[in-house]
Amino acid sequence: MDLPSKILEQAVEQLATLPGVGKRTALRYALHLLNEDEERVRDFAEAMVHLKTGLYRCRHCRNISDTDVCPICASDKRQRGIVCVVENIQDVMAIENTQQYRGLYHVLGGVISPIDGVGVHDLEIASLLRRVETGDPAPVEEVILALPTTMEGDTTNYYINRQLQPLGVKVTTLARGVAVGDSLEYADEITLGRSITGRIPFEG
């Protein structure tokens, strides 16, 4: 794609790095921003920078937050003895949207995937085990494994379950309302809600 400006070309290249954005869409976005008021473009750019520099990872659950401890972990209205282990922050949002779960979370930041170079030490598994072992911020009675129903998700479930067994905590998993191979963020709220409330003991 030949463009009349190196500056425009650089903007298009950066926008095209976003998921699902091809060169033509990136060009449309760049030209839209070019036609906006300078103040609005500055606000847009500052919001993107602040997204990277201003957010915290909750020190308990690793969810994103505007503060050191996220509102879910800080709430006294949650069932603090139940921790739902999820792959990413989108899964937290998906489960929260069901309004069927009142426990806490632990965000792994991915799943074990040797083919993608993701191993145990790349994920927040050690912090989960430490959380269960120490009871910080609250004693854990049940861990719900709510990872994707994929080979990588099942491998991660199995590994975490093996590590949790000596700690004597109850381990459950979602009922199979979520189709095999699906991510939680794409499951409809009713199906996901029923999968959470109907969770079953993990067998691995």
N, C-alpha and C positions, 0 to 999 in steps of 0.2 A: 504494500500500500504506500504510494508516493504521497507525501504530505508537503505542503508549501512552507513549513516552519519546523526547525529543529526543536523549538520549545514545545510546540504542539505535539510533535512526535514523542518527546520525552513524557509528556502528560499522558498520552495514549498508552505508551508502554507500561507506565505505572498502574493505570486503571485496568489494563488488561491482565494484570497479575491477580485480580480479585476472582474468586471462584465463580464460574459460570459467565464470566464477562469476556467475550471475544473482541477482536480488534475493531470491528464495526460498531459494536455497542460502546466500547471504550471511546471511540471517536465521537459518538453522539453525546456521551457524558461530558467529554472535554469541551466540545463546542457549546453545550448547555452552560457549563461553568464560565466559559469565555464571555457569554452574553449576559451573565448575572452582574449585579452591582459588586464592586470590589469588596465592600463591607461584608456582603453575604458570603462571598468566596473565602474571605479571611475567617469568618465565623465557622464555616465548614472545615477549613484546614485546621483551625485551633481545636475544634471538637474531636477531630481524628487524632491529633497529637495528644490531647488530654485523655482520650480513650486508652492510649498506650502508657502514659506517664502517671495518670491520676488514680487508676483503679488499684485495689488491693486484692490479694488472694486471701480469703478468710483463713486465719491461722489454725482453725479447727477442721474445717471441711474442705478447704481449697476452692470453694465457689468464689466467683467474683463479687466484689462489694465496694462501696464507697468508703468503708471503714475497715479497721483491722479485724473485727469480728462481724460476720454478715448478720442481717436482721433475723434470719432463720435460726442460727445458732444462739443469738442473743435473746430470742423470745422465750418467755416463761410459759407460753401456751402450747409448746411443742412437747411431744412424748420423747424425752431426752434419752431414754434407754434403748431406743430403736434407731439404727443407722442404716440408711439405704445407700448402697454402693453403686455409683453410676459412672459411665464412661466420661461424660463431659457436661458442661453447664447447660447445653440445650436439653439434656435429659432431665436436669433439675426443673427447668421451666415447664417441660412437658408433664412431669408428674405433678407439679404444683397446680397446673391448669385443671387437673382432674378433681381437685379439692377432696380427694379421698385419703390423703396421707398426711399425718400430723407429726411424724418423727423428724429426725435430722438426716443429713446427707454426708457422703464422702465422695468427692470427685477425684477419680483416678487420673484423668488427663489422657486417657487412651486405653488400649487393651494390648495384651502381649501379642506381638506379631513379628516373629523372626524374619519373615520375608521383607518386612518394612524396616527392619533394624530396631524394633521396639522391644526391649527386654524388661524384666522385672524392675530393674533399678532405674528405668526411665519413667516409671509410674509412681503414684502416691500410695504404694502398697505398704511400705515400711511405716509411713505415718499412720495408716489405718491400723496396723498391728499394734503400734505403740499406743494409739488411742484406746484400743480395746484392753490392752494389758494394764495401762495406768489408770483408766477410768477418767481421763481428762478430755473434755470438760465435764463429763458425767459418766457414771458407770454404764457400760453397754450390756444390755440383756439379749438383744437380737440384732443380727446383721442380715439385711436383705440384699442378696446379690441380684441386681437389676441391670445386668450388662446385656449387650446385643445378643440375639439368638443366632450367632455365627460361630464358625470354628474358633476364631480368635477370642470371642466372648466366652465360649464354653471352656476354652483352655485357661483363661484368666479366672473364671469362676472356680474351676477345679483347683488351681494353684492356691487361690485365697482360702478356699475351704480347708485344704490340707494344712495351711499355716494357722488357721483359726482353731482347729480341732484341739490342740493342747491347752488352749485358753478357756475351754469349757463354755463358750458362748453359743447360743442357739443360732443356727444358720438356715435361712430360708431363701427361696427364689420365687420369681413371679410365676403365677399359674400360666399355662401355655395359651393364653388368649392372644399374645403377640406372636404373629406368624414367624416361622423359622426364617432367619436371614434378614429380619427387619431391625432397624434402629428404633429406639423408643420415641425419638422426636417425630417420627412419621406415623406412629400409631394413633388412632383416634382416641379421644379422651375417655369415652365410655369403656372401650376395650381395655385401655391401659389402667383405668380406675378399677375395673373388675379383676385384672391381673394382680394388682397390688393387694386389694382386700382379700382375694382368694389365694394368697401366696401359700406355698407348700414347703415342707422341709427339703433342704438341698440334699440330693443323693449323688455323690461323686466319688 
